[in-house]
Amino acid sequence: MKTYDKLSVKIIRKIAFVMIILLGMLAIGVMAAKSEVNSVKIVFADDCETTVMTTKTMVGDILTENHIILESDERVYPDFDANIDLTKTITISKATEERKVIAEEVERISTEQILGNYVTVTEKIITEQIEIPYETVTKDVSSSGTQTTNKVLQEGENGIKEVKYKVQFQNEEEKSREMISETIIKEPVEKIIQISTKVVARSSRSRTASAGIAANAQGKTPSVVTLNTSAYCAASCGGNTRTASGATASSWYTVAAGKAYPAGTVIYIPYFANKPNGGWFVVQDTGGAITNNHLDIWMDSMSECLSFGRRNLECHVYR
């Protein structure tokens, strides 16, 4: 029993010794971990720098360990009470008023820029009334190559339409618009202009007569027809110059027409626009051979009648 007891005591002592050694090694490892040596760069205000080896992690401890004292106008980053960051750099700089003012100005401008870049986009439905321009229609009842005059038969009037748009604004400024619908509220009214042959007196002999004829035609709208036209004179009538209306026939004034054109009807023939009467005639005569498609013009002599012959002419009839 004694020998066995002694052996047990020895084994226990060895185990305890090993345990003590292991605990010591563990403590040394922990201390070593806590005392990790770091390489820290210190940058001074005059742009000089140095690198130190230290187990310290707090900025203030590192500076004290290396006998570095800040001037009254200097500051350190990170702060004294802070640990060194991953860059393991301590920066010492001048903290002057000028630098503070510049920093504040930069910060203010930066804020304004941010606000200036802020964009507000809105959409609105806008309704507008827009005029529809009227059209002008021209009715030409004049003859080519003659002087003309214009008369407004109907005044024009603009119409109105209502248009809806979808408008997009950016910071209250219109950027785009899209038409949604269009509704006609009032149709436009056409302006109608009539172009007629201008009355022109050609000679002193016929000026008064043609002026009177033209005066009778004023304010009337002529019907334009093509009539088969010939000429006659006193010689062809056996020397008789009295017409069916009782008036005495006269050149560049008297014409004979069918029953559709009663006495006093004014007829303008553009073909004679350059003659003494300016092309204006009055129906004063008729005859058995004169139909509604036929017109006979009184002339001074048979030679004039033969020279004129027979031809289809455009005639403007004023009733």
Buried (B, 14 or more C-beta within 10 A) or exposed (E): EEEEEEEEEEEEEEEEEEEEEEEEEEEEEEEEEEEEEEEBBBBBBEEEEEEBEBEBBBBBBBBEEBEBEEEEEBBBEBEBEBEBEEEBBBBBBEBEEEEEEEEEEEEEEEEEEEEEEEEEEEEEEEEEEEEBEBEEEEEEBBBEEBEBEEBEEEEBEEBBBEBBBEBBBEEEEEEEEEEEEEEEEEEBBEBBBBBBBBBBBBEEBBBEBBBEBBEBBEEEBBEEBEBEBBBBBBEBBEEEEEBBBEBEBBBBBBBBBBEEBEBEBBBBBBBBBEBBBBBBBBBBBBBEEBBEEBBBBBBEEBEBBEEBEEEEBBBBBBB
